């Protein structure tokens, strides 16, 4: 089973869900603001992809952080992401043991050719 973690109103997440549906790939969508256990998932994602891949430094949320909060991206990224779920690059996709971040043709091909 593939689990897509994202935001319901995120265009990239919608695109990922639509592509999986079009290819009849079984999946579950989990909203990171309301449904995800981020305290449990974020450390797993950080271990798999690292903070540089997981933290969206181009987001409005990131731009709204002060320097001390941004510094936590290096010292305590898990707590920063749990407190600010919209800092997580989307979608985060768990497919078995594999974790990917974002949506691209390569990721789509890997998931739809299973």
N, C-alpha and C positions, 0 to 999 in steps of 0.2 A: 504494500500500500504506500502510495506517495502522499505526503502531507505538505501542503503549501501554507506557510505562515506569512501573513501579510495584513493589509488593510483593505476592507471591502470597497473603499472608494479610490484605491490606487489603480491607475490605468495599467501599469505594468503587471500587477497581480491579476487584473481582469483578463489581460492578454494571455497570461500563463494558463489560467483556468479555462479560458475559451479554447486554447490550443489542445489542452489535455482532453477536454470534452469532445472536440472534433475528432480526435484520434481514439476515442473510447478508452482512455486510460483511467483506471480507477484511482481516485484521489479524494482527499478530504481538505477543505479549506478551514484554517483556524485564524481568527482575527487576533492579532497580537495585542490589541488594546483591551479586549473584553474576554477572550476565551483561552489564551495561552498561559501556561505556567512558566513565565519568563525566568523566574528564579531557578527553575530546573533546566530549561532549554538553553538559555544564553551561554552558560559555561560550556556546554557541549558544542555549540556553534563556534564559540571562540577557539576551542581546542581544535576543531576541524578546519576552520578557514582563517582564523586570526582576526585581530581587531581592525586592521587596515581594510580588510574586505567587508567586515560586518558593520562598521560605523559609517553612516552616510554624512560625510563632512560637507556635502553640497546642499543639505536640507535646511529648511527654514528654522527648524528646531536647533540645529548646530549653530547657525548664525546668531540665534538668540541667547546662546550660552556665554557666560563671562569666561575670562581666561582661566580662572581656577577650576571651573567646571570642565572646560575643554582639556585641561591638564589631566583630569581623571581618565581620559581616554587612554592614557599611557599607564597610569598607576592603578586604576580600578575600573577597567572597561565594563565588566559584568554589572556592577552596581549602577554605573551611568546608564547602561542600556535598559536595565530593569526599571529604573526611575523615569526614563524617557524613551518609551517604546518606538516613537516616531523617528528616533535616530537610527533604527535598524534598517539597513539596506534591504529592499524588498524585490521580490519575494525570497524568503529563505525556504528552501525545499529539502525535505528529508525523504530520501528514497532508500529504504533499508538503512545501511550504515553510512551511506554517502550523504553529504550536506553540500548544497550549492547555494550561492547567493546571486540574485539578479536573474534576468531572463535574456537569453540570447539564442541564436539559431543553433549553436552547439549544444546548449543545455536542452533545448527543445528536442533535437534529434536524439540525444541520449535517453530522454525520458519516453519519447513516443515510439522508439524502435525496440522496446523491451519485449 
